[in-house]
Amino acid sequence: MHQILNQARRTENSLYTKLRLSLIALLAWTVVGVVFAVPRLASNAAWWPALRTSLADWWAWGLLVPAIVAVDRRLPIAVNKLGMRLATHIAIGIPTVLVYSYIAALLQVIVGVMAWSGAIGPGPLREALKGGLLWNLLVYLLVIGGWQAVQYSQHYLASQLRLERLERNFSEARLNVLRMQLDPHFLFNALNTISSLVGSQPKLARGMIEQLGDLLRLSLESGRRQQVRLSEELEFLGHYLAIQKTRFGDTLHVVIDVAASAHDILVPSLILQPLVENSVRHGLSPRPGGGTVWVRAIANNAMLCILVEDDGVGLGDDWADDRVGLGLGVTRERIAMLHPEQEASLRIGPREGGGTCVRVSIPTRTAEAHGQ
């Protein structure tokens, strides 16, 4: 029953589409007929018969267009062989023009500008051969040219859509590869941290394994989503920080300052963890007394700014922006791919007062607006 209803709906939609196209075609040929009647009206001729005659002539072409298109579609000549197709259409166009002359005469009878006696017999044929053959043949070729232009535009749009789909699929595949690079990178670092405590502090190592299990669960729940709510990223970061605090104890301090209004803004998944990990490993670990990491998020109507700062050892005199590690490099590339036409960026620089500051700027997108 459901299939029958769907078939009925498709049939109804098809009929509606055909009716709409027919009305548009009638309007278009009527406009052409009015335009070509204007010179006759300006010559002080009787305007009403002149208008009806012009409309009948152009409506006749409108009736012939489906047949002309059907013949063109069935020509066994490649489109790129223009000379052969043109010669073929000229040969087909001559009898078509003769058929047109009788259709136009019939319509002139219907609109009341010709008697039946003039529409039958050799009269329309003589008129076509006497003065209108070349003009009507030109109209036939213009119809063919217009149809070919429509075909070309449709093929061009279809090819553009295929190209855009391929580009989008490639971008998604590239983003998935980048995301897969982050997951094992993070996992290996966490396992190294745990392995360093298994022998000396097994209780702490067991607690870290539990936190790592929660991290893996959240990572699997996010699946292949390239963007998640900032609140989900903060939850993921919380489990990661629990592992690091178990390792570093009181020497690691973390301050998170994110307004509740920013929690629903979409951010690239796994964006905070590599930034904080970079601060802990390269900024605070080399420092005997540890230090503090600040995570802030500032949002306005257009942009979300994420700041990850530390008061660690800093960048060093020989630091260069092109020497970032895997975590920061992959994160920067993902931001650029997710926001290719907008002012999104990841910048690294010294923090005022010592240490390092990483600033991420991305367009503000809410989860509700994107159906997440």
N, C-alpha and C positions, 0 to 999 in steps of 0.2 A: 504494500500500500504506500509505503514511504517513497519507494522508487517511482511509482506512478505519479505521486504528487510532485516529486522533483522534476520528472519529465514534463508534466503539465506546466510547471513554472518556467522551465527553459523554453518551451514552445511559446508561452505567452510573452516572455521577454524578447524572443526572436521576432515575433510578429510586431511587437511594439517598436523594436529597433528598425525594422523594415518600413513601418508606417512613418516613423519620424524621418528617416532618410528620404522617403518618397515626398513628404511635405517640404523638406528642405530643398530637394531638387526642383519641385514645382515652383517654389518661390524664386529660386535662382534663375530658372529659365524665363519666368515671368518678368523679372527685373531686366534680363537681357533683351526680351522682346520690347519692353517699354523704352529702353535706351535706344534701340535701333528704329523705333517708331518716331522718335523726336525729330529727325530731319524731315520726315514726311509731314509731321504736324506743323513744322515751321514754314513749309511751302504753301500754306493756305489751303491744303487739301482737306477734305472732310475728315476730321480727327478720329471719329469713332470707327468708321470702316478701316482706316489706316492702322489704328491701334489693334483692332481685332485680327487683321491680316498678319501683322508682325508677330502677335502672340501665337497665332496658329502655326506660323513658320517655325518659330523657336520651340514651341511645345513638341512639334514633330521630331526635332532633334533630341529632345529629352526622352521621348518614347523609344528612339533608336539606340540611345546610349547603352542600355543593358546588352543588346545584341552585339553592338560594336565591341564592347569589352569582352564578351564571351568569345567572339572570333579571335580577338587579339591574344587571349589567354591560351587558345588552342593552336596558335601558329607554331609549327615545328622548326622555328628559326630562332637561334640564340639572340638574346637582347643586344649583345655586343656587335652583332652583324647588322649595323644600322642601314647600310645600303640595300641589302637584300630585303630587310623588313620594310623599308620605305617603298621600294618597288612593288612589293607584295601588297602593301596597303593601298597604293595608287590603283593597282589592278582590282582590288576588292572595293575600293571607294567608288568607282564609276557605277557599278550596279547598285551600290548602296544609295548613291545620290538619286538614282532613278526610282528606287523604292521610296525614298524620302519624299519625292515630288508627289506621289500618290497619297502618302500619309498626310502631308501638309494640305493637299487639296481636300481630303476628307475632313480634316479639322476646320478648314475654312467653310465647308458646308455646315458643320455643326455650329460654328459661331455666327453663321448667317451672312457671310460675305461672298458666297459662291453657290450657284445652283447645282443640283445633283448632276445635271447634264454636263457641266464643266469638269466634274471630278471623275467621270468615267470615260473610257475610250482613250484615244491617243492625246488628248489635250494636255494633261500634266506632263506627259513625256516630251511633247513638242516644246513646252515652256522650259523644261529642264535643259534640253539640248540646244535651245536657241540662245539663251543668255545667262543661265544660272549654273551651268555645269562647273566651270572653274571655281566660281565663288563657293558653291556647296562642297566641292571636293576639298577646298581649303578648310572649310569648317570641319569636315570629316577628319582631316589630318590634325587640326587643332584639338579635336576631341581625343584623338589617339595620343597626342602630345601631353594633354592634361592628365590622361589616365596613366601614362608612363611616369609623369612627375609625381603623381600620388603614390604609385608603386615604389618609386625610388625613395621617397620620403619615409614610407613605411619600413622599407628594408633598412634604411639608415637609422631610423629610431630603434628598430629591433636590434641592430648590431650594436648601437650605443648602449642599450639596456643590457645586452649580453656582456659587453666590455665592462660596464659598471659592476655587474654581478660578479664577474671574474675578479675584478680589482678588490671588491668587498670581501670575497671569499679568501683571496690571497692575504688581505690585511688581517682577517680573523685568524687565519692559519699562523701568520707571523706573530700575532699577539699571543696565541696559545703556546707557541714555541718559547716566547719570552717568559710567559708565566711558568712553563715547565722548567725553565732554567732557574727560576727563583725558588721553587719548591725544594729540589734536592740541595741547593746551596744552603738554604735555611736549615734543612733537616740535618745535613752533615755537621754544620756548626753546632747545632743543639746536641747532637750525639757526642761530639767531641767534648762539649762542656760536661755532659753527664759521665762520660767514661773517665774523666779526670777525677771524679769524686767516688766512683764505685768502690775502689779499694780503701780509701781513707775515711770516707763518710757515707757508708751505704744507706743510712736513713735519709740523708739529704738527696742522694741519688735517686732513691725510690720516689720521693716527693716530686723530683724533677721529671721523672718518667711519667707520673700521673699528669703533670701539667703538659708534657709533650703529647700525651694521648688526647687531651682536650684540644690542643693545637691542631693535631691531625684531623680530629673530628670536624672542627670548624673549617679547615681547609677543604675537606671533602664536601661539606654542606654547601660551600660557595660554588663548588663544581667548576664549570668553565666560564662563569660570569666574569667578565673583564672589569665591571664596575659594581661596587657594593656600597651600602650606606656607610657613612663615617662611623656610626655607632657600632657596626659590625667590625670595622677595622680596629676600633678602640678595644672591643672585647678580645679580639685576636691578640692585640698588643699586650693586653693585661696578662694573658697566659704566658706570653714570651717573657715579659718582665718578671713574672713570678719565678721563672727558671733562672734568670740572671741574678735576681736578688738572693736566691738560694745560694748561688755561687759566690757572689761578691759580698753578701751580708750588708752590714751598715755602711760600707764604703760607697754604695751606689744609692743615689737619691734621684727620684723621678718626680717631676711636677707636670701634671697634665691640666691644661687650662683650655677647655673647649666648651663653648656655650651650647646649651641644649638646643638652641635654634639651628645649629649647624649639623645636628646628628643625622638628619635625613638627607643631607647633600651627598650625591654620588661621588665616589673617589675610586681611582684604580685599585683593584684588590691587591693586597700585600704591598701597600705603599709605605705604611708607617714602620713595619718591622725592619726592613733593610736600612731605613734611615736611622732608626734608634740603634740597631746593631752596629752600624758604622760608627756612631758616637761612642758606644760602649767599648768596642774592640780597639778602635784607633785613637779615640780621644781620652778615655778614662783608664783603660787597662794599663797603658804604660806609666800611669801616674800612681805613685805609691799610696797616696791617700784617697784615691777614688775621686768622686766628684758628683756633679748633678747634671741631669738631662732634663731639658724643658721641651714639652710638646704643646704647641699652641695652634689654634685654628681660628682665623678671623674671616668672616664672610660678609659680603655685601650683595647687592642685587645682581652683580655681574660676575664677580670672581670670588673664589675661595683661596685664601692664603694659609698654607700650613708651614709652620716654623718648627724645626727640630734643632735645638741648640745644646751645646755642652760647654763646660768650663775646663775641658781637658787640655792636652798638650798643644792643640792647634794644628795648623796645616804644615808648618815648617817653611823655611826659606826657599826650598827647591820645589815646592808644590806647584803643579800645573793642572788646569781644569781637565785636560785630556788624559790624566792619569788616574781617573776614578776607578774604583774596583768594580767587580761584577754586579753587586747589588745596586749601587748607585747608577752604573751604566745601563743596566737593564731597565731600571725604573725610569730613567730619563727617556729612553727610547720608547717605552710604552706610553708615556705621557704624550710624546710627540705624535705617536700613531693614533692615539685615541682622540686627540684634538689637533688635527693637521692644519686647520684653517683658522685657529684662534690663538690668542696670546697666552698659551700655556708654556710653562718653563720650569726647570729645576736648576737653581743656582746655588753654588757652594762658595763660601767666603769666610773670612775671619769674623769671629764674634767680638763685639765691643766689650772690652774687659777681659779678653782672653778666651781661647777655645775656638770652636767652629760653629757656623750657622748654615743650615741647609734650608732654603726657601723654595717651596713648591707653590706655583700659582696655576690654577685650573679654573675653567668656567664653572659657574654655579649651576648645577643641574640637580633638581630634587627627584627623589625616588618616585613620588606620586606622578610627576609629569611624564616619567618614562615607564610607568606601569610596573614598577618593582616593589 
